[in-house]
Amino acid sequence: MTVQRWWDVLTGSEARLQEMHRSFFSGGGAGEFAERSKKTNRTIMGGAMLALVVVAALWLSEAAAGNGEDFSADLSRPSPYESGRTVDMEVEASYEGEAVRGSAGVRIQPRELGKAEAEAEILRIMRSLPSRILAGNKSLDFVNSDLDLPASDPATGADIVWKSSKETVVSDEGRVNLIGTTPGEAVTLTARIRLYESSGEVSILLRAGSQAGGPEELRAALEQRISEEVASVSGSTGGEEVVLPAVSEDGVTFIWRPRGKSGHLPELLICAGILFAGFHYRYRAARKQIDAARDEMERDFPDFIAKLSLLLGAGLVITSAIGRITDDYVASKEIRGERRLYEELAALRERMQAGNTPLVREITDLARRSGLREIARFASVLADNIDKGNALSEKLRQESELLWDSRKKRAEKLGHIAETKLVFPMVLQILCVIVITVMPAAFEMS
């Protein structure tokens, strides 16, 4: 099956849509009807398929991320300034005639520096640290945002351990807290550097909060405070319940809410659900148009029978009366708008004039296509009394009264349905009022 064929299956068969149109509507317009329906279906299915492909590709890329590279079986050690590597090896162990094979990743560490070389590198690192840790700050005398405290030297792999003299202002990780900080407050950062067997230590003096921090710095400080509070709560073990702080000592307010699970499975399920719904309801738009036209015909039919009964009572024959009604409709169509029942009657009249077909046959065909019992009864009355002028007029007058009673009952039924549908929105409004009233009190109690 070709791609175009699959796409037609998903968005609806154009031939079936045209057949649905012809089974209800007379005259042309089946092609336009099918095109409108397929356009809606193509938009829904195309958007859902595109979203599904994007989410699936994102999921697969995340699943494939982090896979290590395959290295050659070179066992020579890298230079001291290079990182180590892992070599996949096949291993076989044997003893007293028994042998076992396996595979393992062998880590090849870089060659170590000599002591003099290591001390020289430590001295170089100590000299470069003051300028390397600035990050977004202009100077160590004006520190308002987080510092970049490296845990190692990228060139040599030397380990660097940091210690702050005032962790409430600048943490050991370099996070700067401007909340409650005195402008120009001095902080000493001590870096201990270790490279193989050699080590060194350097102290760096800085001043935090020397300039007023902007919104970005304040947000960074609040993010740091959130991390600290989460770590504090997570590490606590006392009490039967975990206590979530609402206000810190320096005036920071916290609001805690549960968070849902993340992931792409819900998005995939939503896209798949949209695709299934679009496929299942691909002919629904066409059916809705047909149902709307049928409801419109049912509403207009009592008015048509009343006019027809009045004209027959005035002495017109049935065909002339229908012609008079359709002529009045065509003349006022631009003002009143298009009505499906009168469009069908106008088309019926044209077919009778062109092919000289009997009126009863045309009315019976209209009843079959529309599926309306009212038109079927009219066709039966017409067939029994086509040649009886006065009797037909009386029958139609009785039918008109019956149709108007049916229309009133139908209006009452629709009113009850509307009342039932309004219950759910009213319940939602009441719940919203309750929530708006109760939530302030709940916040005060917490």
N, C-alpha and C positions, 0 to 999 in steps of 0.2 A: 504494500500500500504506500503510495507516494505521500510526501510531506503535505501537499495541498489537500489530499484526501483526508489525512488525519486532522488537519486544521478544520476542514468542513464538518467532520464528525464532532469535534469539540465545540465549534461555534454554531452548529445547527445546519442541517441540509437546506440549501436554497430551494430545492425542488419541493421539499416537504412544507416549507414556509409558504411557498406559492400555492400549494394545494390547500393549506389551511385557509388562505385568503379566498380562494375560489369556492371552497365549500360553504362559505358564509356570505361573502359579498358578491354581488353581481357586477358585471362590467369589468373594466381593466383595473390597473393599479396593483396587480399582484407582485410585479417586479419591484416597485418602490416599497411596498409593504415588507417584502423579504429583505431588501437592502437595509431598511431602517432597523429591523430586528437583528440582523447580523452585525450591524455596526455597534450596537450596544453590547452584544455578546463578545465581539472581537476586543472591545475596550476592556471588559472585565477579565477575560481569559488572558489577554496579552499582558496586562499589568500583573496579574497573579503569577504567570509563568516567569516573567522577568524578575519579580521579587523572589520567587523560589530559587531561581538560578543564582542570584546574587547571594542569598543567605547560605545556600549549599556551598558555593565557592568559598565564602568567608569561613564557614565551618571546616571545610577540608584544608584550607590554608593554615588555619590555627592548629588543626590536628597534625599537620606535617611540619609545623615550625619546631625548631629546636633539635632536629635530627643532626647528629654529628657527621663530619666529613670522613671519608675513607682515605687513610694515609697509606703511603707505600711502606714496605717492610724494611726501611732504612733504620738501623739501630744506632747510628751515630748520634751523640748528644748535640743538641743545639748550643749556640753560643750563649754566654751569660745574659745577653740582652734580648734573647728570644724566649718565647714561652715553650713549655714542654708539649709533647704530643703523645697520642696513644696509638699503638700499633696492634692490630688484630692478629693474633697468633693461634696456630693450631698446636696443641700440646698432647703428647703421648707419654704416659707413665707405665712402666712395666716392672714386675717383681716376681721372681720364681715362676716364670712362665705365664703370668697373668699380665694383661696389658689393658690400659684404659685410655681412651682418647677424649679430648675436650677442646674447647676454645676459650680464649681469655684475651682481655685487652691489657697490653703491657704499657705502662706509663713510662715514657722516656723524659727524664728531667734534664734541664739545661746544665751545662758545665758550670762549676762554681768558680767565682773569682778568687784570686789570691788575697791574702790579708791586706797587703798594701793597696791593691786595687779596690778592695771593698771599702777601706777607710776613705779613700779618695772619692769614691762614689757617694758615701754617706755625707761627706763635707759638701759636695756639690748639691745634694738634695736639701741639706739644711739651709744653704744660701738661697735656693730657689723657692722654698716654701712660702715666705711672706707674700710674694707676688702671685703665687699659684692659687692661694686660697681665697682671693678676693671675690671671685664669682661676679655678681652684679654690683658690688660696692666699688666706689671710686678710690677709697683709701682705707687703711686700717684705723685711721683716726675718725672716720665717719662710717660706721657699720650699721646699716639699717635693714639689711636683708640677709638671708641665709648664706653662710660661707661654704665653700667647696673644700672639705677636708678629705684628701685622698687617703684611702686605707693602704695603698701600696704605690710604689713608684713604677710607672708603666715601662720604663726603660730597663731597669734592673730587677724588678720584682721585689724590691725591699719592702718589708712590712713597716707600716707607720701606725702607731697607736697614739691617739689624741686624748688629752685630759684638760678640762676647763676648770679654772679657779672659781667660776660662778656658773653652775649649770642652769640656774634659773634664768640667767640672761642669755648665755651662749652654751648650748649643750655640747657634749662630747662628739656629737655627730655634726656640729656646725649650724644647728638651727638657732636662729636669733629670735628672741621673744621681746617685743617692744612693749608688751602690756606690763605696766608697773615698773618699767625701767627708768632710772634716773638719767637724764640727758648727760652724755659724756662719761658714763660709768665705765671704769677700767676693768678689763678682763684679760687674764693671762692664759694663753693656750700653750700647752706643753706637748711637743711632739717627740715621741721616742721612736727612733729609726733602728731597725735591725736588718742586717744583710749578712747571711751566713753566721759566722761566729763573731762578727764585728757589730758594734752598736754605737749610737750617739743620741744626744738629746739637745733640743733647742726650744727656747721659750719665746713666744711671740706676744707682744703687748698690743691690745686694740682697745678702742673705745666704742661702746654700743650706744645707740640712741642719741648721737651727737647732733643729728638733724631730724626734724619731724618726718616720720615715715608717712608715705602716701597710702592710698587704699590698697595697693598691691602688697606692700609690706605688712599692713595690718591684717589682710586676709591670710598671708603666710603665717603670721604669728598665731592667728586663730586656728589654722589648720594644725599647727604644731601643738596647740593646747588640746585640740580634739584627740590627736594621737596619744598625747600623754594621759588624758583621762581614760581613753579606751584601754591603754596598757595597764593603768592603775586598777580599773574595774575588773579587767580580765585576770589580773594577778591576785585579786583579793580572795580569801578563803573563809573569812569570818562571817558569822550570822547564817540564818536559815535562808535568807533571800539576798540577792544582789541589790545593792542600793545604787541607783543612778543619780549622780549629783545634778542638781538643777542650777545652782549658782556657785561659782568658785570664790575664793577669798578675795581676788582682785576684781570681782564684779562681772566676770564673763558668764553669760546665761547659756544653759544647754537645754535643748529639747530633744528627747530621745524618741525615735519611732522605729518600729520593726521594718526590716528591709526584705523584699522578696528575693528569691533565688535568681541569679543571672544565667544566661546561656542562650543558645540560638534554637533550642528545640521548640520553645513556644512559637517563635517566628515561623519555623518550618511547618509546624502544625497549622498555624493560621493560614499560611499561603496554600497548603494542601487543601484545607477546608474551603478556601475561596474557589480553588480550582474545581473541587467536587461540586460545590454549590452552583458555580457557573455552568458546569456540564449538565447537572441535574435540571436546572431551570433555564436551559438555553432556548426553550420554546415558550417560556412563561410570558415574555413581553408580547409575543404574538397573541397568546391566549387572552392576556389582559385587554388588548385592543378589541378582540372579538367580544369578550364579556362586556366591555364598556359599551360597544355598539348594540349588543343585545339588550342591556339595561335601558339604553336610550330609546330603543324601539318599543320596549315594554311600557315605558312612561308615556310615549307619544301615541300609542295605539288607541287608548280610550278617546282621546281628542279626535283622532281620525274617524272612528266609528260614529261619534256624535255628529261630525260634519257630514259624513256620508248619509246618515239617517235623515238629517235635516234636508239635504238636497234631494233625496229620494221622495221625501214627503212633499217637496215643492214640485214634483212632477218629472224630474230628470231620470233617465235610465241609468243603470249602474255604471256603464263605461263612461258616459258623459259626466257623471258625478265625480268619478275618480280623476278624469281629465281636468275638470274644473279645480279640484283640490290641488293637483300637481301644478297646474298653471299658476295658481295663487302662491304656491310655495316658491316656484322659480322666480316669480316677480319680486318676492320679498326676501329672497335668499341672502342678498348682500347685507340686509339689515338684521335678520334673525339668526343668520349663520347656518351652517350645513347641519341637517338632521338626517340620520341614517334611514329612518323609515320612509321619509318622503323621497330620498334619493333612490331607494329600492322601488318605490311606486312609479317614479319617473322612468327608471330603466325598464320596469315592467310594461309601462304604456308604450315605450318605443319598440320593444320586442313584439308587442301585439300588433302595432301598426306596420312593422316591417315584415313579420312572418305570418300575420293573421292567426296567431295562436289563441286558443280559448282562454278567457279570463280565469275560469276555475282552475285550469292547469297551472297558470302562472301563480295564482294565490297559493295553491297547494305546494308548489315548488318553494315559494317564499317561506311557507310554514315549515317545510322540511329543513331548509338551510338555517333558519333562525332558531329552530327548536322551541318556539313559543307556543304554548297551548292556546293562547288567545287567538292567534292567527289561524291555528288549526281549526278551532271552533268556527271562526268566521268563514273559512273555506268550506266547512261542512254545511253551514247555514246557506252559503251562497250556492252550493251544488243542489241543495234541496229546493231552493226558492228562486232560482235564476230567472224563471219566466213568470214569477208572480210578483208584480210590482208592489201592490199594497201589502201583501203578506210579508215580503222581504223587508219593507220599510218598518213594519211592526216588529219583526224579529230583530232587526238591527237596533231598534229603540230599546228593546228589552236587553239586548246584549250590551248596549251602551251603559245602561244602569248597572248591570252586573259588573262591568269592567271598572266603572267609577268606584263601586263598593270595594272591589278587589284592590284598587289603587290606594284607597284610604287605609285599608287593613295593612297593606304593604308599607305605607308611610309610618303607621303606628309601630310596626315591627322594627323598622329601621331606627325609630326613635328609641325603642327599648335597647336595641343593640348599642346605640351611641352612649346611652346612660351607663351600660355595663363597661364599655371601653374607658369611660371617664373615671371609673373607680380607681384604677391603678395610678394615674397621675395625681388624683386627689390624695391617695395614701402617701405618695412620694412627697407632696407638698407638706403634709402634716408631719412626716418624719423630719423634713428639713427644718421646720419650725421648732420641733422638739430639740434637734441637735443644736440649733442656734441659741436656744434658750438655756440648755444644760451645759454646753461646753465651757463658757466663762466660769461657771461655778466649779466645774471639774478641774480646770486649770488652777484656780485658786486653792482648791483642796490639795492638789499635788504639790 
